[in-house]
Amino acid sequence: MVKKSFTFLMVILGLSLGISFLPRAWELAEVNHYAVLNNNFTNGLIGGLIFLIISVAFGKYAVASVKKAEGILSDYSLGFLLFGTVGTVLGLLLGVLASIPLFNSNIQVVNSVVPTFIMFVLAYLGFRVGTTKQDEWKKIFSPKNKKNPTEDVLERKVDDTHRKYKILDTSVIIDGRIYDVAKTGFIEGVLLIPNFVLYELQYIADSGDSLKRVRGRRGLDILNELQKEESVQVEMYEGDFEDIAEVDSKLLKLAKLLDGVVVTNDFNLNKVAEFQNVPVLNINALANAVKPVVIPGENLHVLVVKDGTERQQGVAYLDDGTMIVVEDGQHYMNQKIEVVVTSALQTAAGRMIFAKPAHTQRGLKHDEVEAKS
């Protein structure tokens, strides 16, 4: 459409210039006595054909320039463009009025160059005043109503302080705490679930590893709960970035395109996002700020699945992936046992819980009682 419009305008321009200037060219070439050549129809046709050829040759460059200009203009608000245009026009009018005495001067520079310079400077100043004082102009031209008690409340500038989309990654969905945080209203805007994150969750839920399968299904359950919650806005992003393989890289690309915030508890993704100047909300950082909810002395039922780094330690996991280090847990490998929490460590990388088998704690208390008796 842009290319066709450009070609049409160029042909019209060629017709006008041909009719206006070709008669003089024929006179200089001494062919003005040929009535077939020197008439409005022929002159317009020749001018139109010449500019048609020019439009075909340079059409793609014109279209690219128009699209670039559209991209630049789309970055600015309607108020910015309106007040900028009005300020520029007023500046030009003042420049013309200020230059009237100079037009009558007999000095060549004074009656041509100086007025042009004055108009250019005043037009620029008008543009700057129009764009930098938008709030003042709006107040001047807004209707004067009765005094409103809420008039003095500052208007919120959404573009400056608010990012609409909060993009969830796989880890924060599996973690599950995002549901409780969103339900309380601490997260504004729309929770955005990209399709590639949903596919990764489905892949984890279909895994042959039982631990991964439980975590994937937990993530899908959390998504369903979020969609059912009326107070939480949840949207799906259908697009994909086929040239990018990793889900984390796709998340960062999407956040840049939408000017959104990545919500995660992945420590490495958090660091990469900070390096690329992508805003991040880290659920683990939030939990660290409000302190962990696991209380020493609390009993948990866990399945010991592997050896720990220290001697005789065993490692178990909660459904949300939190690691539990069980002292003497090697003796209960692949067994579901009751443990007592001894301490909990919360870092930006996640939670870590330390525990002991519950029956050892009871045995210790029994021995203490017998010793006292």
C-alpha positions in Angstrom: 0.0 0.0 0.0 2.8 2.4 0.9 4.7 1.6 -2.4 1.5 2.1 -4.5 0.8 5.5 -2.8 4.4 6.6 -3.3 4.2 5.6 -7.0 0.9 7.5 -7.4 2.2 10.6 -5.8 5.4 10.5 -7.9 3.4 10.2 -11.2 1.2 13.2 -10.1 4.3 15.2 -9.3 5.8 14.2 -12.7 2.6 15.3 -14.5 2.7 18.7 -12.8 6.4 19.3 -13.4 6.2 18.2 -17.0 3.3 20.6 -17.8 5.1 23.4 -15.9 8.8 23.1 -17.2 8.9 21.1 -20.4 7.5 24.0 -22.6 10.6 26.0 -21.6 12.8 23.0 -22.4 11.3 22.7 -25.8 11.9 26.4 -26.5 15.6 26.0 -25.5 15.9 23.0 -27.8 14.1 25.0 -30.6 11.4 22.4 -31.1 8.6 24.5 -29.9 7.1 24.6 -33.4 6.3 20.9 -33.1 2.7 21.0 -31.7 2.7 17.3 -31.2 5.5 17.5 -28.6 4.9 20.9 -27.1 1.4 20.5 -25.6 0.0 19.9 -22.1 -0.9 16.3 -22.7 2.5 15.3 -24.1 4.4 17.2 -21.5 2.4 15.7 -18.7 2.8 12.2 -20.1 6.6 12.6 -20.5 6.9 14.0 -16.9 4.7 11.2 -15.5 6.7 8.5 -17.3 10.0 9.9 -16.0 8.8 10.0 -12.4 7.2 6.6 -12.8 10.6 5.1 -13.7 12.2 7.0 -10.7 9.5 5.6 -8.3 10.1 2.0 -9.5 13.9 2.4 -9.1 13.7 4.0 -5.6 10.4 2.7 -4.3 11.9 0.2 -1.9 14.1 2.8 -0.3 11.1 5.1 0.0 9.0 2.4 1.7 11.9 1.5 4.1 12.2 5.2 5.0 8.4 5.5 5.6 8.4 2.4 7.8 11.4 3.7 9.8 9.6 7.0 10.3 6.5 5.1 11.4 8.6 3.2 14.0 10.1 6.4 15.3 6.7 8.1 15.6 5.0 5.1 17.2 7.4 5.4 20.2 5.9 8.8 21.0 2.5 9.5 22.5 -0.2 11.4 20.7 0.1 14.3 23.2 3.9 14.6 22.5 3.3 14.8 18.7 0.3 17.2 19.0 2.0 19.7 21.3 5.3 19.4 19.4 3.6 20.2 16.1 1.6 23.1 17.6 4.8 24.5 19.3 6.7 24.2 16.0 4.0 26.1 14.0 3.9 28.8 16.6 7.7 29.1 16.5 7.6 29.5 12.7 4.9 32.2 12.9 7.0 34.1 15.4 10.0 33.7 13.3 8.2 35.1 10.2 6.9 38.1 12.2 10.3 38.8 13.6 11.9 38.6 10.2 9.5 41.1 8.4 11.9 44.1 8.9 14.8 42.0 7.6 13.0 41.1 4.4 13.1 44.8 3.3 16.8 45.0 3.7 19.1 45.5 0.7 21.8 43.4 2.1 21.7 39.9 0.6 22.6 37.9 3.7 20.4 39.9 6.0 17.2 39.5 3.9 17.7 35.8 3.2 20.0 33.9 5.5 19.3 35.7 8.8 15.4 35.2 8.6 15.9 31.5 7.8 18.2 31.1 10.8 15.7 33.0 13.1 12.8 30.9 11.9 14.7 27.6 12.4 15.8 28.6 16.0 12.3 29.7 17.0 10.7 26.6 15.5 13.1 24.4 17.5 12.4 26.3 20.7 8.6 26.0 20.0 8.9 22.3 19.6 10.9 21.9 22.8 8.4 24.1 24.8 5.5 22.2 23.3 6.9 18.7 24.2 8.5 19.4 27.6 5.6 21.3 29.1 2.7 18.9 28.1 1.3 18.8 31.6 1.1 22.6 31.9 -0.5 22.9 28.4 -3.1 20.3 29.4 -4.0 22.2 32.6 -4.3 25.5 30.6 -6.7 24.0 28.1 -8.6 21.7 30.4 -12.1 22.8 31.5 -12.3 24.5 34.8 -14.7 22.5 37.0 -15.5 22.8 40.7 -12.7 22.1 43.2 -12.3 18.3 43.6 -10.8 17.1 46.9 -8.8 14.5 45.0 -7.4 17.1 42.6 -4.1 17.3 44.4 -3.4 13.6 44.3 -0.6 12.9 41.9 -1.5 11.2 38.6 0.2 7.9 38.1 2.3 7.8 35.0 1.9 4.2 34.0 4.6 4.3 31.3 7.2 5.4 33.7 6.6 3.2 36.7 4.4 0.3 35.7 5.1 -2.7 33.5 2.0 -4.5 32.4 3.2 -8.0 31.8 4.8 -10.3 34.4 6.2 -13.2 32.4 6.4 -16.5 34.4 9.2 -19.0 33.8 9.0 -22.8 34.5 10.7 -22.8 37.8 8.5 -20.2 39.4 5.3 -22.0 38.3 6.6 -25.4 39.7 7.5 -23.6 42.9 3.9 -22.7 43.4 4.4 -19.7 45.7 3.5 -17.3 42.8 -0.1 -18.4 43.2 -0.2 -17.2 46.8 1.6 -14.0 46.0 -0.6 -13.1 43.1 -3.8 -13.9 45.0 -2.8 -11.4 47.7 -2.6 -8.7 45.1 1.1 -7.9 45.6 1.8 -8.4 41.8 0.2 -5.9 39.5 -0.6 -6.3 35.8 -1.1 -9.5 33.8 0.6 -12.8 34.5 1.8 -13.9 31.0 2.3 -17.6 30.3 4.3 -18.2 27.0 3.5 -21.3 25.0 7.1 -22.5 25.1 7.0 -22.5 28.9 3.7 -24.5 28.9 5.4 -27.0 26.5 8.4 -27.4 28.8 6.0 -28.0 31.8 4.2 -30.7 29.8 7.5 -32.3 28.8 8.6 -32.4 32.5 5.2 -33.8 33.5 5.6 -36.6 30.9 9.1 -37.4 32.1 10.1 -41.0 33.0 11.7 -39.7 36.2 9.1 -39.8 39.0 10.5 -36.7 40.7 10.4 -34.7 37.5 6.9 -36.0 36.7 5.6 -34.9 40.1 7.1 -31.4 39.7 5.7 -31.0 36.2 2.2 -32.0 37.2 2.4 -29.6 40.2 3.3 -26.8 37.8 0.3 -27.6 35.6 -2.0 -27.7 38.7 -0.7 -24.3 39.7 -1.5 -22.8 36.3 -5.0 -24.2 36.5 -5.5 -22.6 39.9 -4.2 -19.3 38.6 -6.6 -19.3 35.7 -9.5 -20.0 38.1 -8.6 -17.2 40.4 -10.9 -14.2 39.4 -8.6 -11.6 41.1 -5.6 -12.7 38.9 -5.3 -11.7 35.3 -3.7 -14.6 33.3 -3.0 -14.5 29.6 -1.3 -16.9 27.1 1.4 -15.8 24.6 0.9 -17.9 21.5 4.1 -16.7 19.7 7.5 -18.4 19.7 11.1 -17.6 18.7 12.0 -20.5 16.5 15.6 -19.2 16.0 16.2 -19.5 19.7 16.6 -22.9 21.3 16.7 -22.3 25.0 13.6 -21.4 26.9 15.4 -18.9 29.2 16.7 -17.0 26.2 13.2 -16.9 24.7 11.9 -15.5 28.0 14.4 -12.7 28.0 13.6 -11.9 24.3 9.9 -11.8 25.0 10.5 -9.5 28.0 12.4 -7.1 25.9 9.7 -7.0 23.2 6.8 -6.5 25.6 8.8 -4.3 28.1 7.7 -6.9 30.7 9.2 -8.4 33.9 10.5 -11.9 34.2 9.2 -13.7 37.3 11.5 -16.5 38.4 13.3 -18.2 41.2 16.1 -19.5 38.9 19.3 -17.9 40.2 21.2 -18.2 36.9 18.4 -16.7 34.9 18.2 -13.9 37.4 21.9 -13.0 36.8 21.7 -13.2 33.0 18.5 -11.0 33.0 20.3 -8.4 35.2 23.2 -8.4 32.8 20.9 -7.8 29.8 19.0 -5.0 31.7 15.7 -7.1 31.9 13.7 -6.5 35.1 13.3 -9.5 37.3 11.1 -10.4 40.2 12.8 -13.2 42.2 10.4 -15.2 44.4 13.3 -16.5 46.4 14.5 -12.9 47.1 11.0 -12.1 48.2 10.9 -15.1 50.5 14.4 -14.2 51.9 13.0 -10.7 52.6 10.0 -12.0 54.6 12.0 -14.9 56.2 11.3 -18.6 55.6 8.1 -20.2 56.8 9.8 -23.5 57.8 10.1 -23.7 61.6 12.8 -25.7 63.4 11.1 -28.6 65.2 8.5 -29.1 62.4 7.9 -32.7 61.3 8.0 -33.6 57.6 7.5 -36.9 55.6 10.1 -37.2 52.9 11.6 -39.7 50.5 15.4 -40.0 50.6 16.5 -40.3 47.0 20.3 -39.9 46.9 23.5 -39.4 49.0 24.5 -36.1 50.3 27.9 -34.4 49.9 28.9 -35.1 53.5 29.4 -38.5 55.1 26.2 -40.4 55.9 24.0 -37.6 54.6 20.9 -38.3 52.6 19.0 -35.9 50.3 15.2 -35.6 49.8 13.0 -33.1 48.0 9.7 -31.4 48.6 7.1 -31.3 45.8 8.3 -27.8 44.9 11.9 -28.9 44.5 13.2 -27.6 47.9 16.2 -29.7 48.9 16.2 -31.4 52.4 19.5 -32.6 53.8 18.9 -35.5 56.2 21.6 -36.4 58.7 22.3 -40.2 58.7 20.0 -40.3 55.7 22.1 -42.8 53.8 20.7 -45.6 56.0 17.2 -44.8 54.7 17.9 -44.7 50.9 14.7 -44.9 48.8 12.6 -45.0 52.0 9.9 -42.6 53.1 10.6 -41.5 56.6 9.5 -38.8 59.1 12.1 -36.1 59.8 12.4 -33.2 62.2 13.6 -29.9 60.8 16.6 -28.6 62.7 17.3 -25.5 60.6 16.5 -23.8 57.3 18.6 -21.7 55.1 17.1 -19.2 52.6 19.3 -17.7 49.9 18.8 -16.0 46.5 19.5 -19.4 44.9 16.7 -21.1 46.8 15.7 -22.8 50.1 17.7 -25.6 51.9 16.3 -27.4 54.9 18.4 -29.5 57.3 16.7 -32.3 59.2 17.2 -35.4 61.3 15.2 -38.7 61.4 12.3 -38.3 63.9 12.9 -41.6 65.6 16.5 -40.7 66.5 15.2 -37.5 68.1 12.6 -39.6 70.1 15.3 -42.1 71.1 17.6 -39.2 72.3 14.8 -37.8 74.4 14.1 -41.3 75.9 17.7 -41.8 76.8 17.8 -38.3 78.4 14.7 -39.3 80.5 16.3 -42.5 81.6 19.6 -40.8 82.5 17.7 -38.2 84.7 15.7 -41.0 86.4 
